[in-house]
Amino acid sequence: MKPNIGISDKNLKNGAALLSSVLADEMTLYIKTRKAHWNVAGESFMELHKLYELQYKELEASIDEIAERIGKLGQKTIGTMEEFLKLSSIKEYPGKYESSKNTLAELLEDHETVIVQLRKDIDDCVDKNKDSGTADFLTGLMEQHETTAWVLRRYLN
């Protein structure tokens, strides 16, 4: 049964497509943060190990919320790595294992990429899709990424 929530069918589909791209970025960033957690070594091992664990758990919660938001718009949620990689704006580097400082910098760059994209997506939700609910949801997600980026940035100063 399709939702009757004051958003046209076309805009429901557009919103779900936009959220699918957000989901793809979150999944890719989740995997990269897990990789950082698994491979961290050196002087700040335990601190960074715990930091990455906190961050991937936050991403995991966001991933579920995004998938549920897509469902609220009456659409199916993508769920394969092939689909995620096709839609993600976050780059992966298979076989590459960086120093702790470079890993922090890469994750910071990824979070900032997501923040910039979310700002555009929020505007599209309001202006094109007439969906202030999704815009509000994405604003909260963007704020979460801003906090994570701020924490990562502090390690690099």
C-alpha positions in Angstrom: 0.0 0.0 0.0 1.5 3.3 -1.0 1.9 6.1 1.5 -0.7 9.0 1.5 1.5 11.5 3.3 1.1 14.6 1.1 4.1 13.9 -1.2 3.5 13.0 -4.9 4.4 9.5 -6.1 7.2 11.0 -8.2 8.6 12.9 -5.3 8.4 9.8 -3.1 10.5 7.9 -5.6 12.9 10.8 -6.0 13.3 11.0 -2.2 14.0 7.3 -2.0 16.6 7.5 -4.8 18.3 10.4 -2.9 18.2 8.4 0.3 19.6 5.4 -1.5 22.7 7.4 -2.4 23.0 8.6 1.2 22.7 5.0 2.3 25.4 4.0 -0.1 27.8 6.7 1.3 27.0 5.6 4.9 27.6 1.9 4.1 30.9 2.7 2.4 32.0 4.9 5.2 30.9 2.2 7.7 33.1 -0.4 6.0 36.1 2.0 5.8 35.7 2.8 9.5 35.5 -0.9 10.4 38.7 -1.4 8.4 40.4 1.4 10.3 39.2 -0.2 13.6 40.5 -3.6 12.6 43.9 -2.4 11.4 44.8 0.5 13.8 48.3 0.1 15.3 50.8 2.2 17.1 51.1 4.5 20.0 47.4 5.5 20.2 46.1 2.0 19.4 43.5 1.6 22.1 42.3 5.2 21.9 41.8 5.0 18.2 40.4 1.5 18.3 37.7 2.7 20.7 37.1 5.9 18.7 36.6 3.9 15.5 34.3 1.5 17.2 32.1 4.4 18.5 32.0 5.9 15.0 31.1 2.7 13.2 28.3 2.0 15.7 26.9 5.5 15.1 27.1 4.8 11.3 25.4 1.4 11.8 22.5 3.1 13.6 22.2 5.8 10.9 22.2 3.1 8.2 19.2 1.4 9.7 17.4 4.8 10.1 18.0 5.7 6.5 16.7 2.3 5.3 13.6 2.7 7.4 13.1 6.2 6.0 13.2 4.8 2.5 10.5 2.3 3.6 8.4 5.2 5.1 8.4 6.7 1.6 6.9 3.5 0.3 10.0 2.2 -1.5 12.3 -0.8 -1.3 15.8 -0.4 0.1 18.9 -1.4 -1.8 21.1 -3.9 0.0 24.0 -5.3 -2.0 27.6 -4.1 -2.1 27.3 -3.7 -5.8 24.4 -1.3 -5.4 26.1 0.6 -2.7 29.4 1.0 -4.6 27.5 2.1 -7.7 25.9 4.9 -5.8 28.5 5.9 -3.3 30.6 9.1 -3.7 33.1 7.7 -1.1 36.1 6.1 -2.7 37.6 2.8 -1.5 41.3 1.8 -1.7 41.5 -2.0 -1.6 44.8 -3.3 -0.4 45.9 0.0 1.0 46.8 0.3 4.7 47.7 3.7 5.8 49.4 5.1 8.9 47.1 6.2 11.7 47.5 9.9 10.7 46.7 9.2 7.1 43.7 7.0 8.0 42.3 9.8 10.2 42.8 12.3 7.3 41.1 10.0 4.8 38.1 9.4 7.1 37.9 13.1 7.8 37.8 13.8 4.1 35.1 11.2 3.6 32.9 12.7 6.4 33.4 16.1 4.9 32.4 14.7 1.4 29.2 13.4 3.0 28.5 16.7 4.8 28.8 18.7 1.5 26.5 16.2 -0.3 24.0 16.2 2.5 23.7 20.0 2.3 22.7 19.7 -1.4 20.4 16.8 -0.6 18.6 18.8 2.1 18.0 21.6 -0.3 16.7 19.1 -2.9 14.3 17.5 -0.4 12.7 20.9 0.3 12.9 22.6 -3.1 12.3 19.7 -5.5 10.6 16.9 -3.5 8.6 19.0 -1.1 9.6 16.6 1.7 10.5 18.6 4.8 10.5 15.3 6.9 13.4 13.9 4.9 15.1 17.3 5.0 14.9 17.3 8.8 16.1 13.7 9.0 19.1 14.5 6.8 19.9 17.7 8.8 20.3 15.5 11.9 22.5 13.1 10.0 24.6 16.0 8.7 25.0 17.3 12.2 26.2 13.9 13.3 28.8 13.9 10.5 29.9 17.4 11.4 30.6 16.2 15.0 32.5 13.2 13.8 34.5 15.4 11.4 35.3 17.8 14.2 36.6 15.0 16.4 38.8 13.6 13.6 40.1 17.1 12.7 41.2 17.5 16.4 43.5 14.5 16.0 45.1 16.1 13.0 45.8 19.6 14.5 
